[in-house]
Amino acid sequence: MIRIRTLRTTVFALAVSAVLVIAGGLPTARAAKDPEVKPEAPPATKGLRVAVLPVVNASGDVDADKIMEDVLRERFNDVDHARAVFLLPSDVERVLTDANALDRALSVTGRWSKNGKLDSTAVNGLDSLLVADAVLCIKISEWETKRVHNVGEGQSSTTIGLRFALYGIRDKKKLWSKEVREQRLAREIDLTNSSVGYDGTGRIQTPNANEPPRSHDVASDLVRDALKKFPTK
């Protein structure tokens, strides 16, 4: 009888232990099923979210695209984020290429550059793809540097012309447009200055004496002036 009671006591103890183990494990299993707490998304900007479409280069100058990308990056950073935030052309191109939708952006800029009108079909849906309120079209209409080589030919110069147009993606309305142009002249060569040399034919020999103004500087000033009256949301 003692052995039977001992055996029953042992079995009961083991059963109680098993229940306690299972009961202790339930909270852990339930906790694993609880949904993860995700961090809150950053508050949306109060400014206009602008996707800058690939720049249309109608000047024929192959260096203009790279210079404009650098200029836009610098000048857009100067704009108060409470007014607008910008997605650069290279980023727009990357996002749309990944989404197999770059042809839509090129259709928008192509039609606008030719007749100044928005391709309302191609622009549809770009707001969700680019997380933007508006698209900004930019065209380089002129981009020329002229270097004079001979005395009496005048001054070296840089001429740049730019066009801008901003359209709301959902309502297709033009929100803003601007056209700017500048021909900037280099300093006139002082022939009385002994540091400036030229040969018997009048050809200038001194390096950089006939250097035209930097394209980057001219373009930067034009973009800065254009953005002064950029609209807000």
Sequence and secondary structure as in RCSB ss.txt:
>XXXX:A:sequence
MIRIRTLRTTVFALAVSAVLVIAGGLPTARAAKDPEVKPEAPPATKGLRVAVLPVVNASGDVDADKIMEDVLRER
FNDVDHARAVFLLPSDVERVLTDANALDRALSVTGRWSKNGKLDSTAVNGLDSLLVADAVLCIKISEWETKRVHN
VGEGQSSTTIGLRFALYGIRDKKKLWSKEVREQRLAREIDLTNSSVGYDGTGRIQTPNANEPPRSHDVASDLVRD
ALKKFPTK
>XXXX:A:secstr
 HHHHHHHHHHHHHHHHHHHHHHHHHHHHHHHHS           SSEEEEE   EE S  TTHHHHHHHHHHHH
HHHS TTTEEEE HHHHHHHHHHTT HHHHHHHHHHHHHHS   TTTTTTHHHHHT SEEEEEEEEEEEEE   B
TTS   EEEEEEEEEEEETTT  EEEEEEEEEEEE     TT TTS B TT BB STTTT    HHHHHHHHHHH
HHTT    
